[in-house]
Amino acid sequence: MIRIYGIHASNYYNAAKVAMLEKAIDFEEINQPPGGEGDILKASPMGKIPYIETDQGYLSEVNVIYDYLEDIKPQPRLYPEDPYARAKTKEIIRTAELYVDGPARPLLAFVVFGQPVNQAVCEQARPAIDKGLNAFVQLARFAPYASGPDFTFADISAFFHLMFLNLHTKSIYDLDIGQSNPQIREYMDRVAERPSIQSVVPVMEKALKDLIRSMKG
């Protein structure tokens, strides 16, 4: 059985968890915060979560975990079979990671960890957030899913990274990205109908609320 290590508040952890649920792969969850020392570095060299433990050893990085899951259980497919369509799906995943999730990371200290808001940091982050959202909308086909008619790993990543971004934009800029972009709102609502998403999101939301509450003391 695969073991997945991480915390329920993490969008990346939940993306990997949903991928295993969609694949109907048995797994065990192990609570493990990210860290820069100790045994975690033996399993995840950058101290990042999630990482998984297989019979052959550990794997870190969500993209690597996606590829591994697809290889060990090809059905149901979560990557397109066509090479170009598969590459476009991976392009959407990387765009969601680097340019949707990435620009929100500097805001994490203010929204989640209770540090005083630094207006200069917020002002600097906003253009990158807008550019990343525009890039995602340009790449996503919304037909009805991000890479076409079928639900893929791209939808898992996009859903959780858009959700993570929206948590920060609502708090810092009073911006709900779904209200400002009906295409994104309809897409998020569609993905949210998946049973795997419905089983994970309430746990994630509670974990985030508990974390924010604990950070604010």
N, C-alpha and C positions, 0 to 999 in steps of 0.2 A: 504493500500500500504506500502511496505517495504521502509524504508529510509536507505541509506548507507552513512556513514560518513568517510571521509578521504581526500586524495589529489591525483591528477592524476599522480603525479610523483612516487607514491609508487607501487612497484611490487605486494605487498600483496593486496592493494586496488583494483588493476586491475584484480587480480585473482578472487576476490570475485565478482567483476562487471561482468566479463566474465561468471562466473558460473550462474549468474542470467539471463544474455542474452541467454545462452545455454538452460536454463530452460524456457525461455519465461515468466519470472516473472516480473510484473510491479514493478518499483522501482523509487525512487527519490534520486538524489545525493545531498549531503550536504557537502560543503567544510569545512573540519575540520583537521587542522594539529595535529600531535600527541602532547601530553603535559602531564605535571606531576602535574597539579593543576586545580582547578575550576570544572565546571560541567562535563568535559570530564571524570573525575575519577568516577563519579556516573554511567556512562554508560559503561566505559571501565576501570576497576580498575587499570590496569597497564599503562593507558594513551596511549595505542597503537591503531593504525588504521590498517585495517578498523574495524568498528563495525556497527551493524545494529540495527534499531529500528523496532520492530514488534508491533502488537496490544497488545501483552502481556508483552512487555518490551524489554530490550536491550540484545544483544548477541555480544560478542567479540571473537577473535581468528578465523582465517580462517577455520581451521579444524571443529570447531563447526558450523560455518556458512554453510559449505558444508553439514554436516550431517542434519542440519535443513532444508536446501533447498531440499534435497533428500526426507526427510520425508513429507514435505508439498506438494511437487509435484514430485511424483515418476517417472513420465514420462516426457521427455526422461530420461532414467537411466544414471547417471554419476558415479555410482558405479556398479561393477559386482554383479549379484545376488548370485553367489556361495560364501559361507563364506570364503573359502581360497583365492579365487581370489580377493575378496573385501579386505581382510587383506593385501595381497601383494600390492594392489593398494595404501592402506594407508601407507604401508612401503615405497613405492616410494615417496609419498608426504612428509613424514617426513624426508626422506633422502635428498630430494631436499631442504627442509626448513633448516635443521640443518647443512648439509654438502656441499651443493652447495651455497645457499645464505649465510649461517652463516660465513664461512671463508672470504667472501668478505666484511663483515660489518666493520672490522677495517680500510679498505681502503676508506670507504665512506667519511671520513673527508678530504682526499686528493683529491679525484676525483670530489666530488660534492660540498663540503663545503669550498673549496679553501684554506685549511690549507697547509703549507709546507710539502712536502713529507718526511716522516720519513723512511729511508732505512731499519732500523732495524725492524720496524713493517712490512714492505713489505716483507722482507726476511723471517720473522717468519710466515707470512700468506701463503706463496707459497706452502709449503708441504701440508698444510691442504686443500688448494684449489685442488691440484693434487689428493689427497686421496679422497676427496669428489666427484670429477668428475669420478674417477675410480669406486667408489661405485655406483654412478648413472648408469654408463654404464653397470656395472655387473648386476644390478637389472632390468633395463629397457629391455623389450623384443623387442622393435622396430618392432612390427609385425602387422600392421605398427606403432601402438601407444605404449605408454610406458608399459601398462599392457596387451597388446594383440590386438585383431582386432578392438576393440571399443574405441572410444574417451571417456575419463573419467576425473574426477577431477585431476587425476595424471598428465595428459597432461597440464591442465591449470596451475597447480603449477610449473611443470617442465619448461614450456615455459618461464614464467615470471622470475623464479629464474635463469635460464640459461642466459636469456637476461640481467638481472641485473649483474650477475657475469661477463659476457663478456664485459660490459661497463667498468668494473674495470680492468680486465686483459689486455684489449687493451690499456688502459691509463697507467697502471703501468708497465706491463711486455712486452708490444707490442705483446701480445698473443691473437689471435682470436681463441677461442676454437672450432669454426666451421671449420676453415681451418686446425687446427691441428688434428681434429677428424671428418672425413667425415660422420661417422654414426650420430653424433650429428647434423652436418649441414643438412643432409637430413631429419632428424627428425624435426628440427626446421622449415625447409621450408615446411614440410608437415602440421604441426600444424598451421603455419602462413596462410595457405589457408582458415582456418575457417572464415566465415563472422564475427563472434563475435570478433575474434582476429583482423581482419582487421579494424573493427570499433573502436577498443580501442587503438591499438598501436600508430597510429599517434598522438592521444591526449596525450598519455603518453610521447612520444618522445619530443613533443613540451614543455610539462610541465617540463621535465628533463632539456632541453636546457635552458629554462627560469630560472629555479632554479639555475643551474650552473652559468649562466651569472650574476644573481643577487648576488650570493655569492662571485664572483670574483670582483664585484663592477665595 
